Amino acid sequence: MAKVILCIEDNLDNMTLVKRVLEIEGYEVISAETGQEGVHKALTLLPDLVITDINLPDIDGYEVTDALKKNAKTARIPVVAMTANVMKKDRDNVFRAGCDGYISKPIDIDELPVQIESFLKGIK
């Protein structure tokens, strides 16, 4: 059975790229365009992993992560930040917010599947 990845991203080009790359690798990718929609889908669908953009139009990726990590249903789901903010302090903020990983933009299509697999290690 394919691993389910929830990708919360408001930029259609980025969403399409992530979806295509990961579906080729055999993942099922579910999309959400806002943070609130993403939290709702995560709580409802319980994906194997959540990728969240940090800069979303409603609640940001930090708030998404906080909501998922505080809920018993989703607390153990890995949350990976995907952002163009690549300064060391930005990276530190991602981990301080509770994210389990970090993917920088622009997205490296060769590296993305490797990164996702590493974040999913340990999930049966």
The 8 nearest C-alpha neighbors of each residue, nearest first, counted from 0:
[[1, 2, 3, 26, 25, 27, 123, 47],
 [2, 0, 26, 27, 25, 3, 4, 22],
 [1, 3, 26, 47, 27, 4, 0, 46],
 [2, 4, 27, 46, 47, 28, 26, 1],
 [3, 5, 28, 48, 46, 49, 47, 27],
 [6, 4, 49, 29, 30, 28, 50, 46],
 [5, 7, 50, 30, 49, 51, 8, 29],
 [8, 6, 51, 31, 37, 32, 30, 52],
 [7, 9, 32, 52, 10, 14, 6, 51],
 [8, 10, 32, 11, 33, 55, 7, 56],
 [11, 9, 13, 12, 8, 14, 32, 15],
 [10, 12, 14, 13, 15, 9, 8, 32],
 [13, 11, 15, 14, 10, 16, 17, 9],
 [14, 12, 16, 10, 15, 11, 17, 8],
 [15, 13, 11, 17, 16, 12, 8, 18],
 [16, 14, 18, 12, 13, 17, 11, 19],
 [15, 17, 13, 19, 14, 18, 20, 12],
 [18, 16, 14, 20, 15, 19, 21, 13],
 [17, 19, 15, 21, 16, 20, 22, 28],
 [20, 18, 22, 16, 17, 21, 15, 23],
 [19, 21, 17, 23, 18, 22, 16, 108],
 [20, 22, 24, 23, 18, 26, 19, 17],
 [21, 23, 26, 25, 24, 19, 20, 18],
 [22, 24, 21, 20, 25, 19, 26, 18],
 [23, 25, 21, 22, 26, 20, 112, 19],
 [26, 24, 22, 23, 1, 21, 27, 2],
 [27, 25, 22, 2, 1, 21, 24, 3],
 [26, 28, 3, 22, 1, 4, 2, 29],
 [29, 27, 4, 5, 18, 3, 26, 30],
 [30, 28, 5, 6, 4, 27, 31, 3],
 [29, 31, 6, 5, 7, 28, 32, 14],
 [30, 32, 7, 37, 33, 36, 6, 8],
 [31, 33, 9, 8, 7, 30, 36, 34],
 [34, 32, 36, 35, 31, 55, 37, 9],
 [33, 35, 37, 58, 36, 63, 38, 57],
 [34, 36, 38, 37, 33, 39, 58, 57],
 [35, 37, 39, 33, 34, 38, 31, 40],
 [38, 36, 34, 40, 31, 35, 39, 7],
 [37, 39, 41, 35, 40, 36, 42, 34],
 [38, 40, 36, 42, 37, 41, 43, 35],
 [41, 39, 43, 37, 42, 38, 44, 36],
 [40, 42, 45, 38, 44, 43, 39, 37],
 [43, 41, 39, 40, 45, 44, 38, 73],
 [42, 44, 40, 41, 45, 39, 38, 46],
 [43, 45, 41, 40, 46, 42, 39, 5],
 [46, 44, 41, 42, 43, 47, 73, 40],
 [47, 45, 3, 48, 44, 4, 5, 41],
 [46, 48, 3, 4, 2, 76, 45, 49],
 [49, 47, 4, 77, 46, 76, 78, 5],
 [50, 48, 5, 78, 4, 6, 79, 77],
 [51, 49, 6, 79, 80, 78, 7, 5],
 [52, 50, 7, 80, 60, 81, 6, 53],
 [51, 53, 81, 8, 60, 82, 54, 80],
 [52, 54, 60, 59, 82, 55, 51, 80],
 [55, 53, 59, 52, 60, 56, 82, 58],
 [54, 56, 59, 57, 33, 53, 58, 9],
 [57, 55, 33, 58, 54, 59, 9, 34],
 [58, 56, 55, 34, 33, 59, 35, 54],
 [57, 59, 34, 62, 55, 56, 35, 60],
 [60, 58, 55, 62, 54, 53, 61, 34],
 [59, 61, 53, 63, 62, 52, 51, 64],
 [60, 62, 64, 63, 59, 96, 65, 53],
 [61, 63, 65, 64, 60, 59, 58, 66],
 [64, 62, 60, 66, 61, 65, 34, 38],
 [65, 63, 61, 67, 62, 66, 68, 60],
 [64, 66, 62, 68, 63, 67, 69, 61],
 [67, 65, 63, 69, 64, 68, 62, 70],
 [66, 68, 64, 73, 70, 65, 69, 74],
 [67, 69, 74, 65, 70, 66, 64, 73],
 [70, 68, 66, 67, 65, 74, 71, 73],
 [71, 69, 67, 72, 74, 73, 68, 66],
 [70, 72, 74, 73, 69, 68, 75, 67],
 [73, 71, 70, 74, 42, 45, 75, 67],
 [74, 72, 67, 76, 70, 75, 71, 68],
 [73, 75, 68, 71, 70, 76, 67, 72],
 [76, 74, 73, 77, 68, 72, 71, 67],
 [75, 77, 73, 74, 48, 47, 78, 49],
 [78, 76, 48, 99, 75, 49, 79, 118],
 [79, 77, 49, 98, 99, 50, 48, 76],
 [78, 80, 100, 50, 101, 99, 98, 49],
 [81, 79, 101, 51, 52, 50, 102, 100],
 [82, 80, 102, 52, 103, 51, 101, 79],
 [83, 81, 103, 84, 104, 52, 53, 80],
 [82, 84, 104, 103, 85, 105, 81, 102],
 [85, 83, 82, 89, 86, 103, 90, 104],
 [86, 84, 83, 89, 90, 87, 103, 82],
 [85, 87, 89, 88, 84, 90, 91, 83],
 [86, 88, 90, 89, 91, 85, 92, 84],
 [87, 89, 91, 90, 86, 92, 85, 93],
 [90, 88, 92, 86, 87, 91, 84, 85],
 [89, 91, 87, 93, 92, 88, 86, 85],
 [90, 92, 88, 94, 89, 93, 95, 87],
 [93, 91, 95, 89, 90, 94, 96, 88],
 [94, 92, 90, 96, 91, 95, 98, 89],
 [93, 95, 98, 97, 96, 91, 92, 90],
 [94, 96, 92, 97, 93, 91, 98, 90],
 [97, 95, 93, 94, 61, 98, 92, 65],
 [98, 96, 94, 95, 99, 64, 93, 65],
 [97, 99, 94, 78, 100, 79, 93, 96],
 [100, 98, 78, 79, 77, 97, 94, 101],
 [101, 99, 79, 98, 80, 78, 102, 118],
 [100, 102, 80, 79, 81, 103, 99, 93],
 [103, 101, 81, 80, 82, 104, 100, 79],
 [102, 104, 82, 83, 81, 105, 106, 101],
 [105, 103, 83, 106, 82, 102, 81, 107],
 [104, 106, 103, 107, 83, 82, 13, 102],
 [105, 107, 104, 108, 103, 111, 102, 13],
 [106, 108, 110, 109, 111, 105, 104, 103],
 [109, 107, 111, 110, 106, 20, 112, 17],
 [110, 108, 107, 111, 112, 113, 20, 106],
 [109, 111, 107, 113, 108, 112, 114, 106],
 [110, 112, 114, 108, 113, 109, 107, 115],
 [113, 111, 115, 114, 110, 116, 21, 109],
 [114, 112, 116, 110, 111, 115, 117, 109],
 [115, 113, 111, 117, 112, 116, 110, 118],
 [114, 116, 112, 118, 117, 113, 111, 119],
 [117, 115, 119, 113, 118, 114, 112, 120],
 [116, 118, 114, 120, 115, 119, 113, 112],
 [119, 117, 115, 116, 120, 114, 100, 77],
 [118, 120, 116, 117, 122, 121, 115, 48],
 [121, 119, 117, 122, 118, 116, 123, 115],
 [120, 122, 123, 119, 118, 117, 116, 77],
 [123, 121, 120, 119, 47, 118, 2, 76],
 [122, 121, 120, 119, 2, 47, 0, 1]]
